[in-house]
Amino acid sequence: MSPEPLHHPEVVRRTPAEFERARRSGEDVWLVCAYPGTTGFRKFPLPGAVPLEGPSGLETRFEGLDKDSELVLYCRCPEDKTAAQAAATWAGRTPARVAVLEGGWRAWPRKHGGR
């Protein structure tokens, strides 16, 4: 069995600037921390983000998502590995479009909470 590739070609990538433009223009975009549980979310928060799991997480809002919604998942991993894996999984579980924040938490501008 060969290892899963680091990049998932079926997953769209969005830069932080693209995400911010979409949010400012009123699109239904969600910034989602890709780590399971809430520990990763607490360690790597971004403004307006929700955790993937937990009482305030994406799974509790699942019914409100439709084809006009977009989930943009992020992580702190090199090459966005965790976010890409989570995005590939969620792409089959939701009618929403699914993307990965290119460069993840580290790419987010410092003024917005990243490093």
Residue pairs with C-beta under 8 A, 6 or more apart in sequence:
4 85
6 79
6 81
6 84
7 79
7 84
8 84
8 85
8 87
8 88
10 88
10 91
11 84
11 87
11 88
11 91
11 98
11 99
11 100
12 97
12 98
12 99
12 100
13 80
13 99
13 100
13 101
13 102
14 22
14 72
14 99
14 100
14 101
14 102
15 101
15 102
15 103
15 107
16 101
16 102
16 103
16 107
16 108
16 109
16 112
16 114
19 29
19 31
19 72
19 101
22 29
22 70
23 29
23 48
27 68
27 70
28 68
28 69
28 70
29 69
29 70
29 71
29 72
30 50
30 58
30 61
30 65
30 69
30 70
30 71
30 72
30 96
31 46
31 48
31 49
31 50
31 72
31 74
31 101
32 49
32 50
32 51
32 52
32 58
32 71
32 72
32 73
32 74
33 40
33 41
33 44
33 45
33 46
33 49
33 50
33 51
33 52
33 73
33 74
33 75
34 40
34 52
34 73
34 74
34 75
34 82
34 83
34 85
34 86
34 87
35 41
35 44
35 51
35 52
35 75
35 82
36 52
36 53
37 51
37 53
37 54
38 51
38 53
38 54
38 57
40 51
40 75
40 76
41 49
41 50
41 51
41 52
41 54
44 74
44 75
44 76
44 105
45 113
46 74
46 105
46 108
46 112
46 113
46 114
47 112
47 113
49 74
50 56
50 57
50 58
50 61
51 57
51 58
52 58
52 59
52 73
52 86
53 59
54 60
58 71
62 94
65 71
65 94
65 95
65 96
66 95
66 96
67 95
67 96
67 97
69 94
69 95
69 96
69 97
70 96
70 97
70 98
70 99
71 87
71 90
71 94
71 96
71 97
71 98
71 99
72 99
72 100
72 101
73 83
73 86
73 87
73 90
73 98
73 99
73 100
73 101
74 80
74 83
74 100
74 101
74 104
74 105
74 108
75 81
75 82
75 83
75 86
75 104
75 105
76 104
76 105
76 106
77 83
77 104
80 100
80 101
80 102
80 103
80 104
83 100
83 101
83 104
84 100
87 98
87 99
87 100
90 98
91 98
101 107
101 108
105 114
105 115
106 114
106 115
107 114
108 114
108 115
